Amino acid sequence: MESTELSAEIKQAIIEFQKSEITEHLIYGQLAKLEKKEQNHELLLSIADDELRHYTIWQHYTGQDVKPDRLKIWWYVLIARIFGVTFGIKLMEGGEEQAQVAYGKIANVISEAEAIKNDENQHENQLIGMIDEEKLKYLGSVVLGLNDALVEMTGTLAGLTFALQNARLVGIAGLITGIAASLSMAASEYLSTKSEAGEKDPLKASIYTGITYVLAVSALIVPFLLLNDPFISLGLALLSGIFLIMIFTFYFSVVRGVSFKRRFLEMAGVSLGVAGLSFLIGLAVRQFLKIDI
């Protein structure tokens, strides 16, 4: 079919498809250059080639060249550099749902549209799932460190706040407890991973767990070290915890393809539930032991 036979509306839609395809072709090409692993490099080049092939098909119908979105290229390459290739790609592909719908609408006019739609849905996702990325191997260790830190420290800080009612003392006690707990968690993860005899390196797994724990603890205790009011500090600590849960849950949901809402509510509910219970325990301890600081 010649481009002159297309309606203005369909031609404009195809031009948008072209822009998207050439942009993604360049994104995957840039990501391939960053990859040191040969397997990942070849997979990304394969996806880039598919995107260029799609662009060429659409170009046949429009008869014109389309410039890529340079800002989008810069943004997704930056995201992939920081959070990993898999996260960057899945985040980018997750925003292509409207394009998939549009492909279906013009499939009765352009025969290749359905094939391109299926290609986008199946072939590329299969390739993405094959990407071997170290960060994803140790995602479980990060989950362990973050979950334990948030659950244990929100509970500990809530209990100490109502038992001691002194922001500086709570912060110092939380810092000592957090560092000790992070070392304990890192050691436990090391022994656990070593006993599993899997692909993960025990030392790396323990480092991921320990560092994640320390970072989470640091975010929670900072308000106690900067402010004088222990209750305001506790409120800010809980907000920090919720923010960390939200950020990590978003990352996890994109990478693993799971429900953001369900996992967020689960993690937030457990952390806040433990904090509430610890609040009652701290209050009871203060009354029972007659603590007055």
C-alpha positions as CSV (number, residue, x, y, z in Angstrom):
1,M,0.0,0.0,0.0
2,E,1.3,3.4,-0.9
3,S,1.5,6.2,1.7
4,T,-0.9,8.3,-0.4
5,E,-3.7,5.8,0.3
6,L,-3.5,6.4,4.0
7,S,-5.8,8.8,5.8
8,A,-4.2,11.8,7.5
9,E,-5.1,10.4,10.9
10,I,-3.6,7.0,10.2
11,K,-0.5,8.5,8.7
12,Q,0.0,10.7,11.8
13,A,-0.3,7.7,14.0
14,I,2.3,5.8,12.0
15,I,4.7,8.8,12.2
16,E,4.3,8.5,16.0
17,F,5.1,4.8,15.8
18,Q,8.2,5.7,13.7
19,K,9.4,8.1,16.3
20,S,8.9,5.6,19.1
21,E,10.7,2.8,17.2
22,I,13.7,4.8,16.2
23,T,14.0,6.3,19.7
24,E,13.9,2.8,21.3
25,H,16.3,1.5,18.7
26,L,18.8,4.1,19.8
27,I,18.1,3.5,23.5
28,Y,18.8,-0.2,23.2
29,G,21.9,0.5,21.2
30,Q,23.2,2.8,23.9
31,L,22.4,0.2,26.6
32,A,24.2,-2.4,24.6
33,K,27.4,-0.2,24.5
34,L,27.2,0.0,28.3
35,E,27.0,-3.8,28.8
36,K,30.2,-5.7,29.5
37,K,28.5,-9.1,29.6
38,E,28.5,-10.6,26.1
39,Q,25.1,-12.2,26.6
40,N,23.4,-9.0,27.6
41,H,25.2,-7.1,24.9
42,E,24.0,-9.4,22.1
43,L,20.4,-9.5,23.5
44,L,20.2,-5.7,23.6
45,L,21.6,-5.4,20.1
46,S,18.9,-8.0,19.0
47,I,16.1,-5.8,20.5
48,A,17.7,-2.7,18.9
49,D,17.6,-4.5,15.5
50,D,13.9,-5.4,15.9
51,E,13.1,-1.8,16.7
52,L,14.9,-0.6,13.6
53,R,13.1,-3.2,11.5
54,H,9.8,-1.9,12.8
55,Y,10.8,1.7,12.0
56,T,11.7,0.6,8.4
57,I,8.3,-1.0,8.0
58,W,6.5,2.2,9.1
59,Q,8.8,4.3,7.0
60,H,7.6,2.4,3.9
61,Y,4.1,3.7,4.5
62,T,4.9,7.3,5.4
63,G,7.7,7.8,3.0
64,Q,9.6,10.1,5.4
65,D,12.3,10.0,8.0
66,V,11.4,10.8,11.6
67,K,13.8,12.2,14.2
68,P,14.1,10.4,17.6
69,D,13.2,11.8,21.0
70,R,16.7,12.7,22.3
71,L,15.4,13.6,25.8
72,K,13.7,10.2,26.1
73,I,16.9,8.5,25.1
74,W,18.9,10.5,27.7
75,W,16.4,9.8,30.4
76,Y,16.1,6.1,30.0
77,V,19.8,5.5,29.6
78,L,20.3,7.5,32.8
79,I,17.6,5.4,34.6
80,A,19.3,2.2,33.4
81,R,22.7,3.4,34.5
82,I,21.4,4.0,38.1
83,F,18.8,1.3,38.6
84,G,19.9,-1.4,36.2
85,V,19.1,-2.3,32.6
86,T,16.1,-4.5,33.4
87,F,14.4,-1.8,35.4
88,G,15.0,0.8,32.7
89,I,13.7,-1.4,29.9
90,K,10.7,-2.6,31.7
91,L,9.8,0.9,32.8
92,M,10.1,2.0,29.2
93,E,8.1,-0.9,27.8
94,G,5.4,-0.4,30.5
95,G,4.7,3.0,29.0
96,E,3.9,1.5,25.5
97,E,0.4,0.2,26.3
98,Q,-1.3,3.0,24.3
99,A,0.9,2.1,21.3
100,Q,-0.2,-1.5,21.5
101,V,-3.8,-0.4,21.4
102,A,-3.1,1.9,18.5
103,Y,-1.5,-1.0,16.6
104,G,-4.6,-3.0,17.0
105,K,-6.8,-0.2,15.6
106,I,-4.9,0.1,12.3
107,A,-4.3,-3.7,11.8
108,N,-7.3,-3.8,9.5
109,V,-5.6,-1.2,7.3
110,I,-2.0,-2.3,7.5
111,S,-1.3,-6.0,7.6
112,E,2.1,-5.7,9.3
113,A,0.6,-3.9,12.4
114,E,-0.6,-7.0,14.0
115,A,2.8,-8.8,13.5
116,I,4.6,-5.8,15.0
117,K,2.2,-5.7,17.9
118,N,2.8,-9.4,18.6
119,D,6.6,-8.9,18.2
120,E,6.5,-6.1,20.8
121,N,4.4,-8.2,23.3
122,Q,6.2,-11.5,23.0
123,H,9.7,-11.5,21.4
124,E,11.1,-8.5,23.2
125,N,9.7,-9.5,26.6
126,Q,11.3,-12.9,26.2
127,L,14.6,-11.3,25.5
128,I,14.3,-8.9,28.4
129,G,13.6,-11.9,30.7
130,M,16.8,-13.5,29.6
131,I,19.0,-10.6,30.5
132,D,21.5,-11.7,33.2
133,E,21.9,-8.8,35.6
134,E,23.8,-9.1,38.9
135,K,21.5,-6.6,40.7
136,L,18.5,-8.8,40.1
137,K,20.3,-11.9,41.5
138,Y,20.7,-10.1,44.8
139,L,17.3,-8.5,44.9
140,G,16.3,-11.1,47.5
141,S,19.1,-10.0,49.8
142,V,18.1,-6.3,49.4
143,V,14.5,-7.3,50.2
144,L,15.7,-9.1,53.3
145,G,17.8,-6.1,54.5
146,L,15.1,-3.5,53.8
147,N,12.2,-5.5,55.3
148,D,14.0,-6.4,58.5
149,A,15.3,-2.9,59.0
150,L,12.0,-1.2,58.5
151,V,10.0,-3.7,60.6
152,E,12.6,-4.0,63.4
153,M,13.7,-0.4,63.6
154,T,10.2,1.2,63.3
155,G,9.2,-1.0,66.2
156,T,12.3,-0.3,68.2
157,L,12.2,3.5,67.7
158,A,8.5,3.6,68.6
159,G,9.1,1.6,71.7
160,L,12.1,3.6,72.8
161,T,10.3,6.9,72.0
162,F,7.5,6.2,74.5
163,A,9.8,4.5,77.0
164,L,12.5,7.2,77.1
165,Q,10.8,10.3,75.6
166,N,14.2,11.8,74.8
167,A,15.0,12.3,71.1
168,R,18.8,12.2,71.4
169,L,18.8,9.0,73.6
170,V,16.4,7.3,71.2
171,G,18.5,8.2,68.2
172,I,21.8,7.0,69.8
173,A,20.1,3.8,71.1
174,G,18.6,3.3,67.6
175,L,21.9,3.8,65.9
176,I,23.7,1.3,68.1
177,T,20.9,-1.2,67.7
178,G,20.7,-0.7,64.0
179,I,24.5,-1.2,63.4
180,A,24.5,-4.3,65.5
181,A,21.4,-5.6,63.7
182,S,22.9,-4.9,60.3
183,L,26.1,-6.9,61.1
184,S,23.9,-9.7,62.5
185,M,21.7,-9.7,59.3
186,A,24.7,-9.6,57.0
187,A,26.3,-12.6,58.8
188,S,23.1,-14.5,58.7
189,E,22.7,-13.9,55.0
190,Y,26.3,-15.0,54.4
191,L,25.7,-18.3,56.2
192,S,22.3,-18.8,54.6
193,T,23.5,-18.1,51.0
194,K,26.6,-20.3,51.6
195,S,24.5,-23.2,52.7
196,E,22.2,-22.9,49.6
197,A,25.1,-23.5,47.2
198,G,23.3,-21.4,44.5
199,E,24.5,-18.9,41.9
200,K,24.8,-16.0,44.5
201,D,28.1,-15.2,46.0
202,P,27.7,-15.4,49.9
203,L,29.9,-12.4,50.5
204,K,28.1,-10.2,48.0
205,A,24.8,-11.3,49.3
206,S,25.8,-10.3,52.8
207,I,27.1,-7.0,51.7
208,Y,23.8,-6.2,49.8
209,T,21.8,-7.1,52.9
210,G,24.0,-5.2,55.4
211,I,24.3,-2.0,53.3
212,T,20.5,-1.9,52.6
213,Y,19.9,-2.4,56.4
214,V,22.3,0.5,57.3
215,L,20.8,2.8,54.7
216,A,17.3,2.2,56.0
217,V,18.3,2.6,59.6
218,S,20.1,5.9,58.8
219,A,17.0,7.3,57.2
220,L,14.9,6.3,60.2
221,I,17.1,7.7,63.0
222,V,18.2,11.0,61.4
223,P,15.1,12.9,62.7
224,F,15.9,11.8,66.3
225,L,19.5,13.2,65.9
226,L,18.4,16.5,64.4
227,L,15.2,17.4,66.4
228,N,14.5,17.7,70.1
229,D,10.9,16.5,70.1
230,P,10.9,12.7,70.2
231,F,7.3,12.4,69.0
232,I,7.8,14.6,65.9
233,S,10.9,12.7,65.2
234,L,9.0,9.4,65.4
235,G,6.4,10.8,63.0
236,L,9.1,11.8,60.5
237,A,10.8,8.4,60.9
238,L,7.6,6.6,60.1
239,L,7.1,8.9,57.1
240,S,10.6,8.1,55.9
241,G,9.9,4.4,56.3
242,I,6.7,4.7,54.2
243,F,8.7,6.6,51.6
244,L,11.4,4.0,51.4
245,I,8.7,1.3,51.1
246,M,7.0,3.2,48.3
247,I,10.3,3.7,46.3
248,F,11.4,0.1,46.7
249,T,8.0,-1.4,46.0
250,F,7.8,0.6,42.8
251,Y,11.2,-0.7,41.7
252,F,10.3,-4.3,42.7
253,S,6.9,-4.2,41.0
254,V,8.4,-2.9,37.7
255,V,11.3,-5.5,37.7
256,R,9.2,-8.5,38.9
257,G,5.9,-7.5,37.2
258,V,3.9,-7.7,40.4
259,S,1.1,-5.5,41.9
260,F,2.5,-2.3,43.4
261,K,-0.6,-1.6,45.5
262,R,-0.8,-5.1,47.1
263,R,2.9,-5.3,48.0
264,F,3.1,-1.7,49.2
265,L,0.1,-2.1,51.5
266,E,1.5,-5.4,52.8
267,M,4.9,-3.9,53.7
268,A,3.5,-0.7,55.1
269,G,0.9,-2.5,57.1
270,V,3.4,-4.8,58.7
271,S,5.9,-2.0,59.5
272,L,3.2,0.3,61.0
273,G,1.6,-2.6,62.8
274,V,4.8,-3.5,64.5
275,A,5.5,0.2,65.3
276,G,2.0,0.5,66.9
277,L,2.5,-2.6,69.0
278,S,5.9,-1.5,70.1
279,F,4.4,1.9,71.0
280,L,2.1,0.1,73.4
281,I,4.9,-2.0,74.8
282,G,7.1,1.1,75.3
283,L,4.3,2.9,77.1
284,A,3.7,-0.1,79.3
285,V,7.4,-0.4,80.1
286,R,7.6,3.2,81.0
287,Q,4.7,3.0,83.4
288,F,5.7,-0.4,84.9
289,L,9.4,0.5,85.5
290,K,8.6,4.2,86.4
291,I,11.1,5.5,83.9
292,D,11.6,9.2,84.1
293,I,14.4,10.8,82.0
